[in-house]
Amino acid sequence: MQVKSQRTWIKNPLDCLDPAYAGGIVIQNDLIVELIRAGEQPLQAVDEVVDAHEHVLVPGLINSHHHFYQTLTRAFPAALNKNLFPWLQSLYPVWARLTPEMIATSTQIALCELLLSGCTTASDHHYLFPDGLEHAIDIQVEQATKLGIRVHLTRGSMSLGEDQGGLPPRTTIQTDHEILDDSQRLIKAYHQYEDGAMTRIALAPCSPFSVSEELMRATADLAQDLDVRLHTHLAETHDETDFCIKMFGVRPVDYLERVVWLNNRTWLAHGIHFNDEEIARLGKAHVGIAHCPSSNMILASGQCPTIALQKAGCPVGLGVDGSASNDGSNMIGEVRQALLLQRLRYGAKEITHQKAFEWATKGSAGCLGRDDIGEIAIGKQADIALFKLDEIRFAGAGSPVASLLLCGATKADKVMVAGKWRVLEGQIVGVDMNQLMAKQITLAANLARA
């Protein structure tokens, strides 16, 4: 039986990023099919009109790097006031005690927080698979499907334990064989290659200090064979650079090239400590960079050279990073952080609110290898966020769209993913948030004292 096509006009938004759709947009099923200029009407009849005169309309925000499970260890006492390596070493033993129930609940929490902040696509980097947690990615797929959010879930891995010169404890690592076999299984089970895909899988060895050179090469070969993307942390701290020189005899970008990762299939989290020659090489290869400003500030890691990387040819996106180094999953808040942090490096004229939104939408889509999301344009997926300016922080604001960042918006009023409303009146559709939060609090307490 053929399903009737539904046409919806999101009409006359208060403001938007482009005057080409100042009169709104028309959505048919899961696609944007018409852009309407101010004062104009749709070319064809519509089935539904959504009055948006109180809303700022923006493309759905795209989170290009996260660790959902870390919502269980926000502001964790043993990890406070530390740089990356000691921070990780204080948390690895805690994370080694994660259970399937904790993965399910923390995934829900992270995705709900993202949705409420205007995010429509989220990438997660899960690399912990202790005994009993072998199906963590399957659990994440299940929870994302229930919530109706678009996800790029990366099958992370750690294979280089402390006794082999790596950073993670042996209880958190797996063998190369286990990792590669499970990577193939997950791609076959869940990866959707078509436009409009709701679930994709990428392969993501955690970092140079937690996996072997052999695994990096084998993962690159597998990604090439199965046509999926590659992701890892790189050049986040000076400690990492020193580790690469000591362990592999080269700097991180040289190591990336040696293991056949320097190509447009790859996107990197952080990308802070590059020299000019390395930036040029990354740009020539079109390697994507997920800028994570809040995490970089909390761990005192440094500033990503976003504009230099973009000018060289790298897609640059935004990520909230782990909720134990942020310590939240608020995507619109992360866009503001990127605006402010990058102005310190490049100045106010170069880093505009439009530039920050570009990183959070089209830039992040580029990191994920997507050209069907990340902008409001005809033929793109109907992923949008609508924000109201009815809080005291917006009183007196001149430019509504700029005020989302400058005045500090924290919550969307409506969010649509693939043409379906997932947030309405500031609430996740079909989720008992109080019950979910209570469960998360209990599980976090259990994890902390286990």
Phi, psi and chi 1 to 4 in degrees:
 res  aa     phi    psi   chi1   chi2   chi3   chi4
   1 MET       -  129.4 -172.3  173.3   99.8      -
   2 GLN   -77.4  131.8 -170.6  171.1    5.9      -
   3 VAL   -81.9  133.0  177.9      -      -      -
   4 LYS   -65.3  134.4 -177.6 -178.8 -178.4  -63.3
   5 SER   -71.1  136.9 -179.1      -      -      -
   6 GLN  -113.5  125.3  173.6   80.0   13.6      -
   7 ARG  -112.7  124.1  -71.6  172.4   61.4   86.1
   8 THR  -122.4  130.6  -59.9      -      -      -
   9 TRP  -101.2  114.3  178.7   13.7      -      -
  10 ILE   -84.3  102.5  -49.4  -64.2      -      -
  11 LYS   -99.3  133.2 -179.8 -179.5  178.7 -180.0
  12 ASN    47.6   63.6  -65.6  -22.7      -      -
  13 PRO   -62.3  152.8   23.2  -33.8      -      -
  14 LEU   -57.8  -38.9  173.5   65.8      -      -
  15 ASP  -163.2  165.2 -159.1    1.8      -      -
  16 CYS  -159.5  178.3   54.1      -      -      -
  17 LEU   -83.9  -16.7  -74.0  166.2      -      -
  18 ASP  -142.4  128.3 -170.5  -27.3      -      -
  19 PRO   -64.1  -12.7   19.6  -31.4      -      -
  20 ALA   -60.9  -22.1      -      -      -      -
  21 TYR  -129.7   35.6   51.1   87.6      -      -
  22 ALA   -64.3  -23.1      -      -      -      -
  23 GLY   -91.1    0.0      -      -      -      -
  24 GLY   113.9 -172.7      -      -      -      -
  25 ILE  -136.3  153.4   60.5  174.8      -      -
  26 VAL  -110.5  131.5  175.8      -      -      -
  27 ILE  -114.5  130.6  -68.6  159.4      -      -
  28 GLN  -119.5  113.2 -174.7  166.8  -31.4      -
  29 ASN    57.4 -110.2  -60.9  -28.7      -      -
  30 ASP  -107.3   10.2   62.5  -20.5      -      -
  31 LEU  -122.0  151.5  -63.5  176.3      -      -
  32 ILE   -83.0  122.2  -62.0  167.6      -      -
  33 VAL  -115.3  -12.3  -64.9      -      -      -
  34 GLU  -155.6  138.1 -168.6  176.2  -12.2      -
  35 LEU  -108.6  134.1  -52.9 -177.4      -      -
  36 ILE  -118.6  125.1  -58.3  170.9      -      -
  37 ARG   -77.5  161.4  -69.4 -169.3  172.4  -87.1
  38 ALA   -54.7  132.8      -      -      -      -
  39 GLY    83.6   -3.2      -      -      -      -
  40 GLU  -100.4  169.9  -64.6 -177.7   -6.1      -
  41 GLN  -118.6  158.7  -60.2  -77.8  -42.4      -
  42 PRO   -59.9  149.3  -24.5   34.9      -      -
  43 LEU   -73.0  -28.1  -64.9  174.8      -      -
  44 GLN  -123.1  163.2  -61.3  177.8   35.8      -
  45 ALA   -63.0  147.4      -      -      -      -
  46 VAL  -116.1  157.0  -63.0      -      -      -
  47 ASP   -90.8  -23.8  -56.7  -68.4      -      -
  48 GLU  -147.4  141.8  179.2 -172.6   20.1      -
  49 VAL  -120.5  126.9  175.7      -      -      -
  50 VAL  -109.0  112.2  176.1      -      -      -
  51 ASP   -72.7  115.5 -177.1   -2.7      -      -
  52 ALA  -113.1   23.3      -      -      -      -
  53 HIS   -67.0  -15.5   80.0  -82.8      -      -
  54 GLU  -100.5    4.8  -67.2 -176.0  -25.3      -
  55 HIS  -118.0  144.3  -66.1   86.4      -      -
  56 VAL   -91.6  126.2  179.9      -      -      -
  57 LEU  -100.7  123.8  168.1   64.4      -      -
  58 VAL  -134.2  158.5  -63.1      -      -      -
  59 PRO   -60.5  150.7  -17.1   29.0      -      -
  60 GLY   -56.9  133.6      -      -      -      -
  61 LEU   -75.8  149.4  -52.9  178.1      -      -
  62 ILE  -122.8  119.9  -60.1  172.0      -      -
  63 ASN   -93.8  113.9  178.6   34.1      -      -
  64 SER   -97.0    2.7   58.4      -      -      -
  65 HIS  -163.0  130.1 -178.1   68.9      -      -
  66 HIS  -160.8  167.1 -157.1  -14.5      -      -
  67 HIS  -136.6   94.3  -54.3  -68.9      -      -
  68 PHE   -56.0  -41.8  -64.3  162.8      -      -
  69 TYR   -60.2  -22.7   71.9   88.5      -      -
  70 GLN   -72.0   -7.2  -70.5 -175.1   15.1      -
  71 THR   -62.4  -16.3   58.9      -      -      -
  72 LEU   -80.7  -14.0  -71.0  159.5      -      -
  73 THR  -128.8   44.7   50.4      -      -      -
  74 ARG   -69.8  142.1  -53.5 -178.3 -157.0 -109.9
  75 ALA    46.0   44.3      -      -      -      -
  76 PHE   -72.2  123.4 -162.8   76.7      -      -
  77 PRO   -51.2  -43.7  -29.5   36.5      -      -
  78 ALA   -70.2  -14.8      -      -      -      -
  79 ALA  -106.8    3.2      -      -      -      -
  80 LEU   -70.4  145.8  -63.9  175.4      -      -
  81 ASN    59.0   44.1  -51.5  -41.3      -      -
  82 LYS  -130.9  154.0  -67.0 -179.1  177.8  178.3
  83 ASN   -82.2  175.7  -63.5  106.4      -      -
  84 LEU   -53.8  -55.4  178.4   65.4      -      -
  85 PHE   -62.5  -52.3  -83.9   22.8      -      -
  86 PRO   -64.7  -30.6   17.3  -28.8      -      -
  87 TRP   -61.5  -48.1  176.8   86.4      -      -
  88 LEU   -62.3  -44.6  -78.8  169.5      -      -
  89 GLN   -64.3  -28.1  -72.6  166.8  -32.0      -
  90 SER   -77.8  -22.2   69.1      -      -      -
  91 LEU  -102.7  -26.8  -76.2  165.6      -      -
  92 TYR   -51.2  -46.9  -84.3  144.8      -      -
  93 PRO   -63.6  -30.1  -21.1   33.9      -      -
  94 VAL   -71.2  -48.7  179.7      -      -      -
  95 TRP   -64.3  -25.4  -64.9  -24.3      -      -
  96 ALA   -64.9  -14.0      -      -      -      -
  97 ARG   -97.6    9.2  -58.1 -167.0  -65.3  -96.4
  98 LEU   -60.6  145.9  -71.3  165.8      -      -
  99 THR  -118.7  163.7   66.5      -      -      -
 100 PRO   -54.6  -40.3  -29.5   37.4      -      -
 101 GLU   -63.0  -38.8 -176.7 -177.2   24.5      -
 102 MET   -65.6  -39.2  -70.1  172.8 -179.1      -
 103 ILE   -63.9  -44.1  -66.7  -63.1      -      -
 104 ALA   -61.6  -47.6      -      -      -      -
 105 THR   -71.4  -43.7  -58.7      -      -      -
 106 SER   -65.0  -33.6   60.5      -      -      -
 107 THR   -64.8  -45.3  -63.7      -      -      -
 108 GLN   -58.7  -46.4  -76.0 -178.9  -76.2      -
 109 ILE   -60.3  -49.2  -75.9  -76.6      -      -
 110 ALA   -61.9  -44.6      -      -      -      -
 111 LEU   -69.6  -36.8  -70.8  175.3      -      -
 112 CYS   -65.0  -43.5  -76.1      -      -      -
 113 GLU   -62.0  -40.4 -169.1  174.5   -2.7      -
 114 LEU   -64.4  -49.4  -72.8  165.7      -      -
 115 LEU   -55.7  -45.8  -83.2  167.8      -      -
 116 LEU   -64.3  -20.0  -72.1  168.9      -      -
 117 SER   -99.8   15.6   64.2      -      -      -
 118 GLY    92.0    9.8      -      -      -      -
 119 CYS   -87.7  134.2  178.3      -      -      -
 120 THR  -116.3  -17.7   52.7      -      -      -
 121 THR  -134.4  132.2  -59.9      -      -      -
 122 ALA  -132.2  133.8      -      -      -      -
 123 SER  -104.0  136.6  178.6      -      -      -
 124 ASP  -123.3  142.8 -172.1   61.4      -      -
 125 HIS  -113.2   96.3 -171.2 -179.3      -      -
 126 HIS  -105.6  121.0 -173.0   85.6      -      -
 127 TYR  -127.5    6.4   50.6   80.3      -      -
 128 LEU  -104.6  117.3  -75.7  154.9      -      -
 129 PHE  -133.9   60.4  -63.3   87.9      -      -
 130 PRO   -66.2  169.3   24.8  -32.9      -      -
 131 ASP   -51.7  130.3  -70.9  -14.2      -      -
 132 GLY    95.3  -10.3      -      -      -      -
 133 LEU  -117.2   25.2 -148.3   62.5      -      -
 134 GLU   -63.4  -22.9  -68.6   82.2    4.1      -
 135 HIS  -108.6   32.9  -69.4   88.3      -      -
 136 ALA   -59.2  -41.5      -      -      -      -
 137 ILE   -67.6  -38.5  -55.5  -65.1      -      -
 138 ASP   -58.2  -41.4  -56.2   78.0      -      -
 139 ILE   -63.5  -41.6  -65.4  168.2      -      -
 140 GLN   -63.8  -42.2  -69.6 -173.9  -40.0      -
 141 VAL   -58.4  -45.1  171.0      -      -      -
 142 GLU   -59.9  -45.2 -179.8 -176.3    6.0      -
 143 GLN   -69.7  -40.1  -61.5  -53.8  -38.2      -
 144 ALA   -64.7  -38.8      -      -      -      -
 145 THR   -64.0  -40.9  -58.8      -      -      -
 146 LYS   -61.3  -39.3  -74.5  179.7 -176.8  176.9
 147 LEU   -82.7  -17.9  -71.9  167.7      -      -
 148 GLY    75.7   25.5      -      -      -      -
 149 ILE   -98.6  148.1 -172.6  171.1      -      -
 150 ARG   -78.8  133.8 -150.1  180.0  -67.7  -81.0
 151 VAL  -134.9  146.8  -73.0      -      -      -
 152 HIS  -117.1   99.8  -78.2 -125.0      -      -
 153 LEU   -95.6  125.9  -59.3  173.3      -      -
 154 THR  -102.1  130.9   72.7      -      -      -
 155 ARG   -81.8   93.8 -156.2  -59.5  180.0 -178.7
 156 GLY   -76.6  175.0      -      -      -      -
 157 SER  -163.0  150.3   52.8      -      -      -
 158 MET  -136.7  129.4  -63.7 -163.1  -64.0      -
 159 SER  -133.3   -3.8   65.7      -      -      -
 160 LEU  -111.1   97.5 -164.9   68.2      -      -
 161 GLY   -80.2  173.5      -      -      -      -
 162 GLU   -55.8  -38.8  -72.3  173.3  -54.0      -
 163 ASP   -72.4   -9.7   55.7  -27.9      -      -
 164 GLN  -108.5    8.5  -58.0  162.2  -67.0      -
 165 GLY    98.0   -0.6      -      -      -      -
 166 GLY   -87.0 -173.6      -      -      -      -
 167 LEU   -98.5  -39.3 -155.9   65.6      -      -
 168 PRO   -75.2  152.0   24.8  -32.5      -      -
 169 PRO   -70.0  154.4   22.9  -30.8      -      -
 170 ARG   -60.7  -26.9  177.5  152.9  -72.4  -79.3
 171 THR   -66.8  -12.4   53.3      -      -      -
 172 THR  -106.3   -0.7   63.9      -      -      -
 173 ILE  -105.4  165.0   67.4  171.9      -      -
 174 GLN  -129.9  168.9  -67.6 -180.0  -59.6      -
 175 THR   -80.4  159.4   66.3      -      -      -
 176 ASP   -57.5  -41.3  -70.0    6.6      -      -
 177 HIS   -61.3  -46.6 -179.9   73.1      -      -
 178 GLU   -60.6  -43.7  -71.5  171.4  -36.6      -
 179 ILE   -65.2  -48.1  -69.0  163.2      -      -
 180 LEU   -69.8  -38.6  -66.1  168.6      -      -
 181 ASP   -63.1  -43.9  -81.0   -2.3      -      -
 182 ASP   -70.1  -33.2 -165.4   51.9      -      -
 183 SER   -60.5  -46.0  -64.2      -      -      -
 184 GLN   -62.0  -43.6  -68.4 -173.8   67.2      -
 185 ARG   -58.1  -46.0  177.8 -172.2   71.4   81.7
 186 LEU   -67.4  -40.1  -70.7  165.6      -      -
 187 ILE   -62.6  -45.8  -67.1  164.9      -      -
 188 LYS   -62.8  -37.8 -176.8  176.6 -179.5 -179.1
 189 ALA   -78.2  -35.4      -      -      -      -
 190 TYR  -127.9  -21.1  -59.1  117.4      -      -
 191 HIS   -71.3  126.7 -174.5   81.7      -      -
 192 GLN  -107.0  119.2  -60.9  168.2   -9.9      -
 193 TYR   -85.5  -21.6  -71.1   90.1      -      -
 194 GLU   -75.0  158.9   68.0  -86.4   12.5      -
 195 ASP   -57.5  146.4  -79.6   -4.7      -      -
 196 GLY    80.7    7.5      -      -      -      -
 197 ALA   -54.2  134.7      -      -      -      -
 198 MET   -92.3  -25.1  -67.2  -63.8  -68.1      -
 199 THR  -134.6  124.8  -55.7      -      -      -
 200 ARG  -131.2  153.4  -74.3 -171.2  177.0  170.9
 201 ILE  -116.5  135.6  -56.3  -66.4      -      -
 202 ALA  -123.3  165.0      -      -      -      -
 203 LEU  -107.5  133.0  -57.2 -177.4      -      -
 204 ALA  -146.1   71.3      -      -      -      -
 205 PRO   -49.0  136.8  -27.1   35.6      -      -
 206 CYS   -61.3  -50.8 -176.5      -      -      -
 207 SER  -171.9  164.5   61.9      -      -      -
 208 PRO   -59.6  -26.1  -24.4   34.1      -      -
 209 PHE   -93.0   11.7   49.8   82.4      -      -
 210 SER  -136.2    0.3   57.3      -      -      -
 211 VAL  -136.7  159.0  -63.2      -      -      -
 212 SER   -82.2  159.0   66.7      -      -      -
 213 GLU   -61.4  -36.6 -173.7  170.9  -17.0      -
 214 GLU   -62.8  -40.8  -66.7   73.6   21.7      -
 215 LEU   -67.5  -39.0 -178.6   61.4      -      -
 216 MET   -58.5  -45.5  -71.5  -70.6  -74.8      -
 217 ARG   -66.0  -45.3  -72.2  177.3  178.4  -85.3
 218 ALA   -64.7  -36.2      -      -      -      -
 219 THR   -67.3  -40.6  -58.3      -      -      -
 220 ALA   -61.5  -42.0      -      -      -      -
 221 ASP   -63.2  -42.7  -70.1  -17.3      -      -
 222 LEU   -65.2  -41.8 -177.1   60.0      -      -
 223 ALA   -61.8  -39.6      -      -      -      -
 224 GLN   -64.3  -45.2  176.6   74.1   28.3      -
 225 ASP   -64.4  -39.2  -69.3  -15.5      -      -
 226 LEU  -101.3    2.8  -61.6 -179.5      -      -
 227 ASP    56.2   55.9 -169.4   22.4      -      -
 228 VAL  -125.6  170.4  -63.5      -      -      -
 229 ARG   -91.8  166.1  -66.1 -175.6   72.9   74.3
 230 LEU  -118.6  143.0  -68.6  164.6      -      -
 231 HIS  -145.5  143.7 -175.8   51.2      -      -
 232 THR  -162.2  166.7 -167.2      -      -      -
 233 HIS   -81.3  139.2  -61.2   91.5      -      -
 234 LEU  -153.9  141.4 -159.8   83.2      -      -
 235 ALA    56.0   41.3      -      -      -      -
 236 GLU   -82.4  -36.3 -175.4  175.9   -2.3      -
 237 THR  -141.1  164.1   66.3      -      -      -
 238 HIS   -66.1  -31.4  -70.1  -57.9      -      -
 239 ASP   -58.7  -38.8  -74.8  -16.0      -      -
 240 GLU   -65.8  -42.3 -179.4 -169.1  -47.0      -
 241 THR   -59.6  -45.9  -58.0      -      -      -
 242 ASP   -62.0  -39.4  -66.3  -18.3      -      -
 243 PHE   -62.0  -46.1  178.6   93.3      -      -
 244 CYS   -62.3  -41.7  -75.6      -      -      -
 245 ILE   -64.6  -42.6  -68.4  170.2      -      -
 246 LYS   -70.6  -42.8 -178.8  179.8  177.7 -179.3
 247 MET   -83.4  -40.1 -170.7   78.1  176.5      -
 248 PHE  -116.2   -9.3  -53.1  115.0      -      -
 249 GLY    81.3    9.4      -      -      -      -
 250 VAL  -144.7  164.5  -68.2      -      -      -
 251 ARG   -75.0  164.7  -74.6  172.0   56.3   84.1
 252 PRO   -55.1  -42.8  -31.5   38.0      -      -
 253 VAL   -68.6  -37.2  173.4      -      -      -
 254 ASP   -62.3  -40.2  -62.5  -43.3      -      -
 255 TYR   -63.4  -42.3  176.5   68.6      -      -
 256 LEU   -57.7  -43.0 -157.6   69.0      -      -
 257 GLU   -67.8  -39.4 -174.7  167.2   29.0      -
 258 ARG   -62.8  -33.8 -167.9  159.9   84.7 -169.6
 259 VAL   -95.5   15.3  -65.3      -      -      -
 260 VAL    65.6   41.6 -158.1      -      -      -
 261 TRP  -108.7   -3.2  -83.9   57.7      -      -
 262 LEU   -85.4   75.8 -162.2   62.6      -      -
 263 ASN  -156.3  174.9   56.6   62.3      -      -
 264 ASN   -79.6    7.3   64.2    0.6      -      -
 265 ARG   -84.8  -13.6 -167.8  179.8  -64.7  -79.7
 266 THR  -101.5  138.5  -61.1      -      -      -
 267 TRP  -131.2  144.3   90.3   99.7      -      -
 268 LEU  -114.4  143.4  -52.1  171.3      -      -
 269 ALA   -88.3  131.8      -      -      -      -
 270 HIS    89.3  -74.1  -56.7  -64.6      -      -
 271 GLY    54.8   56.7      -      -      -      -
 272 ILE   -96.7  -50.6  -63.4  169.7      -      -
 273 HIS  -100.6   71.1  -61.1  -69.5      -      -
 274 PHE  -110.8  145.7  -60.5  129.7      -      -
 275 ASN   -91.0  174.8   60.4   37.1      -      -
 276 ASP   -60.5  -39.7  -69.1  -14.7      -      -
 277 GLU   -66.1  -38.3 -177.0  -92.6  -17.7      -
 278 GLU   -69.0  -38.8  -70.4  165.2  -16.4      -
 279 ILE   -60.5  -42.0  -71.2  172.3      -      -
 280 ALA   -62.6  -41.6      -      -      -      -
 281 ARG   -67.2  -41.9  -73.2  161.2   63.4 -164.4
 282 LEU   -62.3  -42.7  -70.7  161.9      -      -
 283 GLY   -65.5  -42.2      -      -      -      -
 284 LYS   -60.8  -34.6 -175.1  177.0  179.9 -179.8
 285 ALA   -85.5   -6.1      -      -      -      -
 286 HIS    58.4   40.0  -56.8  -64.4      -      -
 287 VAL   -73.8  132.5  171.9      -      -      -
 288 GLY   -81.2  152.7      -      -      -      -
 289 ILE  -129.4  123.6  -52.9  -67.6      -      -
 290 ALA   -96.1  105.1      -      -      -      -
 291 HIS   -78.3  130.0  174.8   35.5      -      -
 292 CYS  -124.6   78.1  -55.3      -      -      -
 293 PRO   -62.4  -45.0   18.1  -29.9      -      -
 294 SER   -62.8  -47.4  -66.6      -      -      -
 295 SER   -60.9  -43.7  174.4      -      -      -
 296 ASN   -61.3  -34.5  -64.7  163.2      -      -
 297 MET   -76.3  -43.7  -72.7 -173.3  -82.0      -
 298 ILE   -63.2  -40.5  -75.4  175.1      -      -
 299 LEU   -89.5    2.7  -64.2  175.8      -      -
 300 ALA    55.1   42.6      -      -      -      -
 301 SER   -83.3  -32.2  -60.3      -      -      -
 302 GLY   132.0 -173.0      -      -      -      -
 303 GLN  -114.1  129.9  -67.1  179.3  -20.3      -
 304 CYS   -68.6  133.0  175.0      -      -      -
 305 PRO   -80.5   67.8   30.3  -34.4      -      -
 306 THR   -56.7  -51.0   53.2      -      -      -
 307 ILE   -66.3  -41.7  -62.2  -61.1      -      -
 308 ALA   -60.5  -41.5      -      -      -      -
 309 LEU   -65.8  -43.6  -73.6  160.3      -      -
 310 GLN   -61.9  -46.1  -91.0 -166.6  -69.6      -
 311 LYS   -63.5  -28.5  -72.1 -180.0  177.1  177.6
 312 ALA   -76.0  -21.6      -      -      -      -
 313 GLY   123.2    7.4      -      -      -      -
 314 CYS   -86.5  133.2  -67.1      -      -      -
 315 PRO   -64.5  134.9  -13.9   26.5      -      -
 316 VAL  -120.9  122.4  172.6      -      -      -
 317 GLY  -121.2 -175.0      -      -      -      -
 318 LEU  -121.8  147.1  -68.7 -174.4      -      -
 319 GLY  -138.9  143.8      -      -      -      -
 320 VAL   -77.0  -16.0  -60.6      -      -      -
 321 ASP    62.0 -168.9 -161.8   15.4      -      -
 322 GLY   -68.4  145.7      -      -      -      -
 323 SER   -79.9   17.2  -70.9      -      -      -
 324 ALA  -112.7    0.0      -      -      -      -
 325 SER  -134.2   30.1   65.6      -      -      -
 326 ASN  -129.2  -53.7 -177.7  -44.9      -      -
 327 ASP  -109.8   52.6  -76.0   27.7      -      -
 328 GLY  -142.2 -177.3      -      -      -      -
 329 SER  -130.2   37.0  -52.3      -      -      -
 330 ASN   -93.4  109.6 -169.9  -62.4      -      -
 331 MET   -74.2  -40.7 -166.7   61.8 -162.5      -
 332 ILE   -66.2  -32.5 -170.7   67.2      -      -
 333 GLY   -65.2  -35.2      -      -      -      -
 334 GLU   -69.1  -32.3 -156.3   64.6   32.1      -
 335 VAL   -64.6  -41.3 -172.1      -      -      -
 336 ARG   -62.1  -44.0  172.1  179.0  162.6   82.8
 337 GLN   -60.5  -41.4  -68.1  -76.1   54.1      -
 338 ALA   -62.4  -43.0      -      -      -      -
 339 LEU   -56.8  -49.4  173.7   78.9      -      -
 340 LEU   -70.7  -46.7  -59.9 -178.7      -      -
 341 LEU   -64.4  -42.9 -179.4   62.2      -      -
 342 GLN   -72.9  -23.6  -69.6  -61.5  -45.5      -
 343 ARG   -64.8  -31.4  -80.2 -168.2  172.4 -177.4
 344 LEU   -62.8  -30.0  -70.6  177.1      -      -
 345 ARG   -90.9  -41.1 -170.0 -179.8 -170.7  104.8
 346 TYR  -117.0   -8.0  -66.4  108.6      -      -
 347 GLY    92.1  163.7      -      -      -      -
 348 ALA   -72.8  -30.6      -      -      -      -
 349 LYS   -69.8  -37.1 -172.7  174.0  -71.2 -172.5
 350 GLU   -80.3  -39.2 -177.8  105.7   48.5      -
 351 ILE  -101.1   90.9  -52.2  -60.7      -      -
 352 THR   -95.0  170.0   62.7      -      -      -
 353 HIS   -65.0  -31.9   65.9  -83.6      -      -
 354 GLN   -63.9  -40.5  -66.2   96.5  -28.1      -
 355 LYS   -62.6  -43.8  169.9   60.9   71.8  176.5
 356 ALA   -62.5  -42.1      -      -      -      -
 357 PHE   -64.8  -35.6  -87.9  117.6      -      -
 358 GLU   -61.1  -43.8  176.3 -162.9  -51.1      -
 359 TRP   -59.6  -40.5  -70.9  -29.5      -      -
 360 ALA   -78.4   -7.0      -      -      -      -
 361 THR  -124.7  -85.3   53.7      -      -      -
 362 LYS   -64.3  -36.5 -161.6  170.1 -179.0  179.0
 363 GLY   -65.4  -46.4      -      -      -      -
 364 SER   -64.6  -38.1  -75.8      -      -      -
 365 ALA   -59.8  -40.2      -      -      -      -
 366 GLY   -62.9  -39.7      -      -      -      -
 367 CYS   -59.7  -38.7  -74.6      -      -      -
 368 LEU   -85.0   -0.7  -59.4 -178.8      -      -
 369 GLY    74.2   30.1      -      -      -      -
 370 ARG  -112.2  135.6  -55.6  -79.0  -62.3 -113.1
 371 ASP  -119.9   10.2   60.5    7.2      -      -
 372 ASP  -103.8   -2.6   57.8  -22.9      -      -
 373 ILE  -134.8  172.5   58.6  175.3      -      -
 374 GLY    99.3   -1.2      -      -      -      -
 375 GLU  -157.6  156.7   57.9 -177.1  -41.1      -
 376 ILE   -92.9  103.5  -68.0  177.7      -      -
 377 ALA  -154.9  155.7      -      -      -      -
 378 ILE   -62.1  131.6  -67.9  173.5      -      -
 379 GLY    91.6   -8.8      -      -      -      -
 380 LYS   -85.1  161.6  -56.0  -64.1 -178.1 -178.2
 381 GLN   -62.3  143.4  -76.0  -71.0  -56.4      -
 382 ALA   -81.1   73.4      -      -      -      -
 383 ASP  -113.9  109.3  -66.4    0.8      -      -
 384 ILE  -140.5  159.7   60.8  170.0      -      -
 385 ALA  -131.2  138.5      -      -      -      -
 386 LEU  -121.1  123.2  -65.8  161.3      -      -
 387 PHE  -113.5  136.7  -68.9   84.0      -      -
 388 LYS   -97.7  151.2  -67.8 -178.3   78.5  171.6
 389 LEU  -110.1   53.9  -52.4 -177.3      -      -
 390 ASP  -107.9   18.6   56.4   -4.3      -      -
 391 GLU  -105.3  161.1  -60.7  173.2   77.6      -
 392 ILE   -60.0  -29.9 -167.5  170.0      -      -
 393 ARG   -62.1  -21.7   69.7 -176.1   69.0 -142.2
 394 PHE   -98.1   -5.3  -60.6  111.6      -      -
 395 ALA   -61.6  120.6      -      -      -      -
 396 GLY    92.6    2.4      -      -      -      -
 397 ALA   -69.4  139.1      -      -      -      -
 398 GLY   -85.9  -63.7      -      -      -      -
 399 SER   -89.8  111.0  165.9      -      -      -
 400 PRO   -58.8  -44.6  -27.6   37.3      -      -
 401 VAL   -69.2  -38.9   70.1      -      -      -
 402 ALA   -67.4  -32.6      -      -      -      -
 403 SER   -65.0  -24.5   76.7      -      -      -
 404 LEU   -56.2  -38.1  -66.1 -177.8      -      -
 405 LEU   -93.2  -46.3  -55.4 -171.3      -      -
 406 LEU   -69.3  -35.2  -61.7  177.8      -      -
 407 CYS   -93.3   -9.3  -59.1      -      -      -
 408 GLY    84.7   57.8      -      -      -      -
 409 ALA   -60.0  145.6      -      -      -      -
 410 THR  -125.7  -16.7   60.5      -      -      -
 411 LYS  -147.1  132.7 -167.4  173.0 -175.9 -179.8
 412 ALA   -82.6  152.0      -      -      -      -
 413 ASP   -88.8  -38.2 -175.8   59.8      -      -
 414 LYS  -138.7  140.5  -67.2 -176.4  173.7   69.6
 415 VAL  -137.6  130.5  176.2      -      -      -
 416 MET  -117.2  134.6  175.7 -178.5  -78.4      -
 417 VAL  -125.3  123.4 -175.9      -      -      -
 418 ALA    53.7   38.2      -      -      -      -
 419 GLY    82.0    5.4      -      -      -      -
 420 LYS  -120.1  136.1  -64.5 -180.0 -179.9  177.5
 421 TRP   -71.6  123.3  -66.2  114.0      -      -
 422 ARG  -109.4  -21.1  -59.3  -55.4 -176.7 -174.8
 423 VAL  -130.3  129.3  175.5      -      -      -
 424 LEU  -134.3  130.2  -72.8  170.6      -      -
 425 GLU    51.2   41.2  -63.7 -177.8   -2.5      -
 426 GLY    73.7   14.8      -      -      -      -
 427 GLN  -125.9  139.9  -57.5  -65.2  -39.5      -
 428 ILE   -69.0  128.8  -55.0  -81.0      -      -
 429 VAL   -65.7  124.1  175.0      -      -      -
 430 GLY    79.3   14.4      -      -      -      -
 431 VAL  -120.0  130.0  172.9      -      -      -
 432 ASP   -86.7   94.5 -175.9  -27.5      -      -
 433 MET   -65.8  -38.1 -168.1   58.9   65.4      -
 434 ASN   -62.5  -42.3  -70.6  -28.5      -      -
 435 GLN   -65.6  -42.9 -176.0 -179.4   61.8      -
 436 LEU   -63.9  -44.1  176.6   60.4      -      -
 437 MET   -64.1  -40.3  -71.5  168.1   57.9      -
 438 ALA   -62.4  -40.7      -      -      -      -
 439 LYS   -65.3  -42.9 -172.5  173.9 -176.5 -178.4
 440 GLN   -61.2  -43.2  169.7   88.0  -13.6      -
 441 ILE   -61.7  -42.5  -69.3  166.1      -      -
 442 THR   -64.6  -45.2  -62.5      -      -      -
 443 LEU   -66.1  -39.0  -70.1  172.7      -      -
 444 ALA   -62.6  -40.2      -      -      -      -
 445 ALA   -66.1  -40.1      -      -      -      -
 446 ASN   -64.1  -42.1  -68.4  -16.6      -      -
 447 LEU   -63.8  -40.5 -178.5   63.8      -      -
 448 ALA   -66.4  -33.2      -      -      -      -
 449 ARG  -104.7    3.1   64.0  172.4  174.5 -100.8
 450 ALA   -64.4      -      -      -      -      -
